[in-house]
Amino acid sequence: MQLWDLRAGLQALQALGQLAEQTRTALARRIQGEPLPEKAQATLQNALDHLSEVREGFILSLRTSAVPSLTELRALVERVMVDWSAWEAAGFRFMPAFELARPGDQIFFFHHAYIAMGILPRLPDYAVTFPHQRRPSYADIPVPGTPGEVLDRIEEMEHVVWVAENADLEAAPADSVRRTYAFFEASAWLVATELARWLGRRGWSLLPPQQDA
C-alpha cells in the first residue's frame, strides 16, 4: 500500500477492523473454554502476523528523542537488534541486499495500534464485552507511557495470541489476556466508528467486504 493511495488505505483499514473483530471473537471463545474451529485458529495466526508487523512499525517509527532515559534506550536497542553472528555460526548464510526494502503497511499498522491503546480505557460501556466482567469498563488499563512500555504491551499481546492458538489460555496471566482482548476490541471499535463516520461525511458508502483469510 502506498501512503498516497487513498482507496488502498481505506481497504487496509477495513480489513484491519475485520481482523480485530474476528480475533476478539476467537479470544472470547478461548476465554470461555470453547474449542476453536479451524477458521478461528487461522484468524489467530493472522493476528500474530499482524502484531509482528505492528512491532516492525514501532521499530521503524521510534525516535531516540522519545525515549526518556539512556537506560531505556539501551534496553530497547538490545531487544530489537538481531545478533547475525549467532545465525552465521549456526550455518546460515545471507545474500547481500542490493537495494533497501521500502516499508509497507508496518508504520500504518503501528500507528493504528498506538491509537487503539490510547482510546482503550475510554471505550464506551456498550462497546466493552470482556467475558465474566462485572462492570463494562477498561478504565483501569493504563495507556503505555514510554516506548519501552509500548513494546512491552506489543510483546504481551503476541504472547497471549500465541498461547490462545497453541496452548491452554490459562498459561497466560489473566490480566494480560484481558488487556489483549481489550486491545482488539478497541481496534475493531475504532475502525467501525471512525471509518463509517469518515466515509459518511463524504457521502461515500462502505467498501465491498474483504474475503476472510
Helices and strands as residue ranges (DSSP letters): H 6-31, H 38-61, G 64-66, H 70-80, H 84-89, H 106-119, G 120-122, G 125-127, H 147-166, G 169-171, H 174-201
